[in-house]
Amino acid sequence: MSRSAQKLVAWIVLIGVFIGLQPLNDALSYNRLVLGYARPTPVTKVLQFDAPAMTGIIVGAMMGGFREVAASMLWMKTHSMWHSGEGTKWDHLSLMRMTTLLDPHWLEPWRITAWHCAYNLYVETDDPKEQARLLDMGVNVLKEGISWNPDRFELYFELGWTYFDKIRDYPEAARWLAAAVRFEHPEHIERLIAHAWERLPDMEKALMWYDYCIKRRPSDHTAKGATITIRERYMPAERLVQQRRYDEAAEAVQQYLLVYPTSTLGLHMMGYVYEQAHDYEKALEYWSLAAETLALNHYARYKVAELCERLGWPVPEYASHIYMREQELRKEMAVTHEVN
C-alpha cells in the first residue's frame, strides 16, 4: 500500500473514532449544561502553553470538540515522554497543565501535576525562594482542581496532605482534610487530622478528632490508644497551662519524658508549655531536643529557628534552611492571597 493510501486509511479510522465518541461527548455536554457542571477552559487559553507534545491529531480533537479524547491522548503522550526521558521536567509540567485545562473533571492530572510541582521539581533546587514558589504552585493547582470538583474528597485530601507533609502548616492541613471528610472517603483521613493537631500540639482538638474516629468505628484501636495517651499524659498539662500553672504543667509532662525521653509529642508539649510561659530559652531547649532526636522533624527545626530569631540568637545551620524556606513560602502565599 502506498504512503498516500496509508494516510487516507489513518484519517478514515480517526474520523470513525471521533464519530463513535460523539455520543459520549454529547453526554458530557449535557452534564455540564443541565446538571450544572462548570464548562472547561477555553481552547485559546489551553493553546497558550505551546507544549512540545501537541500533535495535529490532538489539536484536531480539541478543536473538533473532543476535549476529553484530546486530554487522554495528551496524558498518554506525557507518560511516554516521562518514561523515555524525552523533554524536560518543565515540558512535562506544561503538558500536565494542558491536560487539566482540557478535562478539568479528570482528577488524576490535577493530583499528579500538583505532586510534580511540590515534590518532583522541588528537589531540583536548593534555593528556598524557588522551593517556596514551587510549593505555592502545587497548592494553587490543587485549589484550582477543587474549584472544578468541589464534591469529591480526593483533591481536598491531596491539598491537606501537601500542607501536612511538605509545608508543615498543621492548622491549614487540618482545615483541608476536614473538608475532605464531608464526602465519602477512606477512614484514615480523620486520624490524619488528629495527627496534625497533635504536632502543634493542640491536644484538645486532637482528642476531639480521635473521639470522632471512635464514634464512627468503635473497633478503631489506633484511635482508642491515642485517646488514652492524650488523656493520661497531656490533657492534665493542657488544663494546667490554661490555668497559667506552667511549672506544674511542665512537671506533669516531665514525668512521662523520664520514661520516654525521646517522645516526639512529649518534647513538643514541653516546648509548648514553656512558650506559653514566655520562657523562650527553656522552650528552645525542648524544641532543640525534638529536632535532634528525629532528623525528619522539620516542624521542630522550624520552631528552633523561630525561637532563636525571637531571642536574637544565631539560627543553627540545620534549621536555617527550613526557616528561610518557610518565610519565603509565607511571603509567596500572602502575595497570592492579596492578588486573589
Secondary structure as UniProt FT lines:
FT   HELIX           3..34
FT   HELIX           43..46
FT   HELIX           47..49
FT   TURN            52..53
FT   HELIX           56..63
FT   TURN            64..65
FT   HELIX           67..84
FT   HELIX           89..102
FT   TURN            104..105
FT   HELIX           107..115
FT   HELIX           116..121
FT   HELIX           122..124
FT   HELIX           128..148
FT   TURN            150..151
FT   HELIX           153..161
FT   HELIX           162..167
FT   HELIX           170..180
FT   TURN            181..182
FT   HELIX           188..199
FT   TURN            200..201
FT   HELIX           203..216
FT   TURN            218..219
FT   HELIX           221..229
FT   HELIX           230..234
FT   HELIX           235..242
FT   TURN            243..244
FT   HELIX           246..257
FT   TURN            258..259
FT   TURN            261..262
FT   HELIX           264..276
FT   TURN            277..278
FT   HELIX           280..293
FT   TURN            295..296
FT   HELIX           298..311
FT   HELIX           317..339
//
